[in-house]
Amino acid sequence: FQRISLSAYYKKSFIFILLIIGLVVMVTAIESAKTAENKQCEKQCRQDYKQLKMSCIENYKDNLDLCNVNKDLGINQCNNLPKDQKKECISIVNNNYKQCKQVAKIMKMNCLNNAEDQFNHCTFVCNNPDGDGDGVPDSIDNCPTQSNSGQHDFDNDGIGDVCDQLLCCDEDLFGNCFYETAQNCREMGKVVMDCMPK
């Protein structure tokens, strides 16, 4: 009789251990899938970033070429002036050329900074999904299924107004009442009765 009890105990223990192992394997598989998806997303972010950087550098080169063309045109025009005006003209053209190069450099730096900001935002989104696309990650969104970038929460219950069903009544408070989101209730010109139980 004792052997049967021990045998049944070991079988139950073995089944329990198998269930635990199965759960661990399942959680690991889910995490691996998320990690693979995140890696793919981040890879796309890096590719986009590389293209943006290349575009910034190409634009910079084009702008420098334009500076050089304008300088050459200016010098040619200066050379057609009388000798007493030529020196001052060339000085103006050279100053304009320096300013043109400086502006091109600033534009390149702004472009590269913008590309880096976009890359950082992209990788943030990869690791912090935003299912409703309102710019607030699902992990801290008070209504992750509906877009609500302002995160308005009329009754401060942690559920965003666009998701929260509250008692909504006509302005006289004695007429028609129904459950609606606070946002929709206000848009209809009704009164939100947040203190009333559902």
Residue pairs with C-beta under 8 A, 6 or more apart in sequence:
38 126
38 127
41 122
41 123
41 125
41 126
42 122
42 123
42 126
42 127
44 122
45 119
45 122
45 123
45 126
46 119
48 118
48 119
48 122
49 115
49 116
49 118
49 119
49 122
52 111
52 114
52 115
52 118
52 119
53 112
53 115
55 111
56 108
56 111
56 112
56 115
57 108
59 107
59 108
59 111
60 104
60 105
60 107
60 108
60 111
63 100
63 103
63 104
63 107
63 108
64 101
64 104
66 100
67 97
67 100
67 101
67 104
68 97
70 96
70 97
70 100
71 93
71 94
71 96
71 97
71 100
74 89
74 92
74 93
74 96
74 97
75 90
75 93
77 89
78 85
78 86
78 89
78 90
78 93
79 86
81 89
128 137
128 138
128 139
129 137
129 138
130 136
130 137
130 138
130 141
131 138
131 144
131 145
132 138
132 141
132 143
132 144
132 145
132 146
132 147
132 148
133 147
134 141
134 147
134 148
134 149
135 149
136 148
136 149
136 151
138 144
141 148
141 151
141 160
142 148
142 151
142 153
142 158
142 159
142 160
142 163
143 151
143 159
143 160
143 161
143 162
143 163
143 164
145 163
146 160
146 162
146 163
147 162
148 160
148 161
148 162
148 163
148 183
151 160
152 160
152 161
152 162
152 182
152 183
153 159
153 160
153 161
153 164
154 161
154 164
154 166
154 182
154 192
154 194
155 164
155 166
155 182
155 192
155 194
157 164
161 181
161 182
161 183
162 181
162 183
163 181
164 181
164 182
165 179
165 180
165 181
165 198
166 179
166 180
166 181
166 182
166 185
166 192
166 193
166 194
166 196
167 177
167 178
167 179
167 192
167 193
167 194
167 196
167 198
168 177
168 178
168 179
168 180
168 182
168 184
168 185
168 188
168 190
168 191
168 192
168 193
169 175
169 176
169 177
169 190
169 191
169 193
170 176
170 177
170 190
170 191
171 189
171 190
171 191
173 191
173 193
177 193
179 198
180 188
180 190
182 192
182 194
185 191
185 192
186 192
